[in-house]
Amino acid sequence: MEDTYKDRTSLVKGAKDIAKEVKRQAVKKVNKAVDKAQDGYTQRSYSRFQDEEDDDDYYGQGGSYGVEANDDEGSSEATEGHDEDDEIYEGEYQGIPNMRQGKDDMVALSQSMRDEYKDRHELETERKADEEELAQQYELIIQECGHGRFQWALFFVLGMALMADGVEVFVVGFVLPSAETDMCIPNSGSGWLGNIVYLGMMVGAFFWGGLADKVGRRQSLLICMSVNGFFAFLSSFVQGYGFFLFCRLFSGFGIGGAMPTVFSYFSEVLAREKRGEHLSWLCMFWMIGGIYASAMAWAIIPHYGWSFSMGSAYQFHSWRVFVIVCALPCVSSVVALTFMPESPRFLLEVGKHDEAWMILKQIHDTNMRARGQPEKVFTVTRIKTPKQIDELIEIESDTGTWYRRCFVRIRTELYGIWLTFMRCFNYPVKDNTIKLTAVWFTLSFGYYGLSVWFPDVIKHLQSDEYASRVKHFRNEEVSHFVFNFTLENQIHSNGEYINDR
C-alpha cells in the first residue's frame, strides 16, 4: 500500500514537471518567432545558444532534474534582463557585418552612384517620362477632387489679382494729363510716363514667370503683387517727376508677373473639361479692373476740392487720391492669397509629395462637404513624382562674405530662369512658341498702344477744337464798359480801353 502511494505521488510529480517543461518550451518558441519577425537576419545571441545547449542537456537526463523549472509564465532565460535595442545578431561576435543594416545604405549608395554616372540628357529623359506619367495621373486625381467651392474661392482671389493688372494699365491713361500739368512735364518727356510702366511689365513677366517655377505659383504671386502695391501707393506721394517714373517702373515690374502666374496657378486645379471655360471667365476680371479704374477716375479726378498743399514744396491733388484708390484691388488680392494653398501640381514637380497630397485632400474634402457628401473618402494614396535632378552650384573661392554668397545665389537663380526660358525655343515647342510670340506681340502692341495713344489723341483733338474757336479783336476802342464775362480764348491786339472795369 505504501509503495502504491509512492508510485502515485511520483506519477503526479512527474506529470506536473512535464507540464511545466512543455509550457517553458512553448514560451521559448514564441520568443524565437517574435525575434525572427522583428529581424530576419537576427535569430539569437550567442549567449542564448549557450543556454539552449544547457537546456538540451537539462531535460535530456531522463527525468532527473538538477534545477527546478521557472514557474513564471512568459519568462525566458534568454530574454531575462536583456534589452532588445542592445541585441546583437548571430554572427556579430565573429566580426561578420549585419547585412540588413547595410542593405538600405547600399541601395541608396548604388542609386546615387547610378544617377551620378548617368548622362544629364539621360536623366532629363527619365524626368520627362515621369512628368508625362504624372500628367495623366494628376488629371484623374483632379477629376476625383471635383469642381466646387475651392475652385470658386480661388477664382475670386485670383480674379482680384488680375483686376489689379487691368487697373494698373488704365491708370496711366487717366493720370497722364493731370500729372503733366501738376509736375510741369514737357511734351518731350510725357511719353516716358506711358512707356515706363509697360517696360516694367515686360521685364516683370519674364522674371516672375521664371520665379514661379522655382519658388511656387502662390509665393511668386504674393511677392509680385506686394511689390506692385507698395510702389503704386508710394507713387501717389512723390513730388519729383523722376522719382515718380521710378515708382511707376517698379509698380509695372510687380504687376507684370500677375497675368502669367494667375493663369498657371488656376489651370493647375482645374480638370481638363473645365479649364477653357473657367480661364475665359477669369479674363472677365481684367475688364472689371478697367471699368473700376474708369469709374474711379470719373468720380475722383475732377474734384479739385479734394486736393491740399503743404507750402509750395508739397502738392497733393485729386489724381493722387485716384492712384491710391487704384491700389486697393492689389492689396485685397495679397490679403486673400495668404489664405490659399500652393499649387499641388508645382509641389509634385519639385518632389514634395506629402505637401501636395495634403492640399489635394483639402480640395477634395472642401468640395465634398459643399456637395453634402462629407463621408466620401479621398482614395489617392500615392502620386508619381518626377526624378529630381540636382543642380551643381559652383561657389567661388572668395565668397567668404555674405554679399558675395548672395551674389552667387542670385546669379545662379537668374541663370536657371534663363535656361527655363530658353526651353521654350527647343523642339518640340519651338514652332508654337514663335507663333504665339507673334500673336501676343501684335495683340499687345495694338491694345496697349491704343490705350496709351487715345488719351493723347483726345487731348490734341480738344486743343484743335479750342484753337478753332479763338476770337480775334484788332484795333478796337472800348470805353466805360464793365466786363462781367470771361475773356478766355480771345485775342485782343492794338486796341484802346478807356475807363473799363
Residue pairs with C-beta under 8 A, 6 or more apart in sequence:
14 63
17 63
17 65
17 69
20 69
20 71
21 59
21 69
23 73
24 69
24 70
27 73
27 74
27 75
27 76
28 76
28 78
31 76
31 78
31 79
32 43
32 44
35 42
35 43
35 44
35 87
36 42
36 43
38 84
39 89
39 100
40 100
41 89
41 98
41 99
41 100
42 87
42 88
42 89
42 90
42 98
42 100
43 89
43 90
44 52
44 78
44 90
45 78
45 82
45 87
45 88
45 90
46 88
46 90
46 93
47 78
48 78
51 77
51 78
52 78
55 77
58 65
58 66
58 67
59 65
70 77
89 98
92 98
115 123
120 389
123 387
123 389
124 389
126 387
127 386
127 387
127 388
127 389
130 384
130 385
130 386
130 387
131 349
131 386
133 384
134 348
134 349
134 383
134 384
134 385
134 386
137 383
137 384
138 345
138 348
138 383
139 271
139 272
141 360
141 380
141 383
142 269
142 270
142 271
143 271
144 364
144 378
144 379
144 380
145 360
145 363
145 364
145 367
145 378
146 364
146 367
146 368
146 371
147 270
147 271
147 274
147 367
148 366
148 367
148 368
148 370
148 371
149 366
149 367
149 369
149 370
150 269
150 362
150 363
150 366
150 367
151 269
151 270
151 274
151 278
151 367
153 340
154 265
154 266
154 269
154 340
155 266
155 278
155 281
155 282
156 336
157 333
157 336
157 337
157 340
158 262
158 265
158 266
158 282
158 333
159 282
159 284
159 285
159 288
160 285
160 329
160 332
160 333
160 336
161 221
161 225
161 258
161 262
161 330
161 333
161 337
162 258
162 259
162 262
162 282
162 283
162 285
162 286
162 289
163 285
163 286
163 288
163 289
163 292
163 329
163 333
164 225
164 228
164 229
164 255
164 258
164 289
164 327
164 329
164 330
164 333
165 255
165 258
165 259
165 286
165 289
166 285
166 286
166 287
166 288
166 289
166 290
166 292
166 293
167 289
167 290
167 292
167 293
167 326
167 329
167 330
168 197
168 228
168 232
168 251
168 252
168 255
168 289
168 326
168 330
169 197
169 289
169 290
169 448
169 451
170 289
170 290
170 293
170 294
170 297
170 451
171 293
171 322
171 323
171 326
172 193
172 194
172 197
172 248
172 451
172 452
173 194
173 451
173 452
173 454
173 455
174 293
174 294
174 297
174 301
174 319
174 322
174 455
175 193
175 319
175 322
175 323
176 190
176 193
176 194
176 452
176 455
176 456
177 455
177 459
178 301
178 317
178 318
178 319
179 185
179 193
179 244
179 319
180 190
180 193
182 315
182 317
182 319
183 239
183 240
183 241
183 244
185 193
185 241
189 241
190 456
192 245
193 244
193 245
193 248
194 452
195 452
196 245
196 248
196 249
196 252
197 248
197 249
197 251
197 252
198 252
198 448
198 452
199 249
199 252
200 248
200 249
200 250
200 251
200 252
200 253
200 254
200 255
200 256
201 252
201 253
201 255
201 256
202 256
203 253
203 256
204 224
204 252
204 253
204 254
204 255
204 256
204 257
205 256
205 257
205 259
205 260
206 256
206 417
206 421
207 253
207 256
207 257
207 417
208 220
208 221
208 223
208 224
208 256
208 257
208 260
208 261
209 257
209 260
209 261
210 416
210 417
210 418
210 420
210 421
211 220
211 223
211 257
211 413
211 417
212 220
212 221
212 257
212 260
212 261
212 264
212 346
213 346
213 417
213 420
214 220
214 413
214 416
214 417
216 342
216 343
216 346
216 347
217 261
217 264
217 265
217 268
217 342
217 343
217 346
218 265
218 337
218 340
218 341
218 342
218 343
219 342
220 257
220 261
221 257
221 258
221 261
221 262
221 265
221 337
222 334
222 337
222 338
224 254
224 255
224 256
224 257
224 258
224 261
225 254
225 255
225 258
225 330
225 333
225 334
225 337
226 254
226 334
227 250
227 251
227 253
227 254
228 251
228 252
228 253
228 254
228 255
228 258
228 327
228 330
229 254
229 327
229 330
229 331
229 334
230 254
231 247
231 248
231 250
231 251
231 254
232 247
232 251
232 323
232 326
232 327
232 330
233 324
233 327
234 247
235 244
235 247
235 248
235 251
235 323
236 320
236 321
236 323
236 324
236 327
237 316
237 320
238 244
238 247
239 313
239 314
239 315
255 330
262 282
263 279
263 282
264 343
265 343
266 278
266 279
266 282
267 275
267 279
268 343
268 344
268 345
268 346
269 343
269 344
269 345
269 363
270 278
270 279
289 329
292 326
292 329
293 326
296 322
296 325
296 326
297 322
300 306
300 318
300 319
300 321
300 322
300 325
301 318
301 319
301 322
302 318
303 318
304 317
304 318
306 317
306 318
306 321
307 315
307 316
307 317
307 318
308 316
309 315
309 316
310 316
341 359
341 362
342 355
342 359
344 355
344 356
344 357
344 359
344 360
344 363
345 356
347 353
347 355
347 356
347 359
348 356
348 383
348 384
348 385
348 386
349 386
350 388
351 385
351 386
351 388
353 383
353 385
356 383
357 380
357 383
360 378
360 380
360 383
361 378
361 380
364 376
364 378
365 374
365 378
368 374
368 376
391 412
391 416
393 408
393 409
393 412
395 405
395 408
396 404
396 408
398 404
399 405
399 407
399 408
423 429
424 430
424 433
425 433
425 434
466 489
469 489
470 489
470 490
470 491
471 489
471 490
471 491
472 490
472 491
472 493
473 490
473 491
473 492
473 493
473 495
474 492
474 493
474 494
474 495
475 493
475 494
475 495
476 492
476 495
476 496
477 495
477 496
477 498
478 495
478 496
478 497
478 498
478 500
479 496
479 497
479 498
479 499
479 500
480 498
480 499
480 500
481 500
481 501
482 500
482 501
483 500
483 501
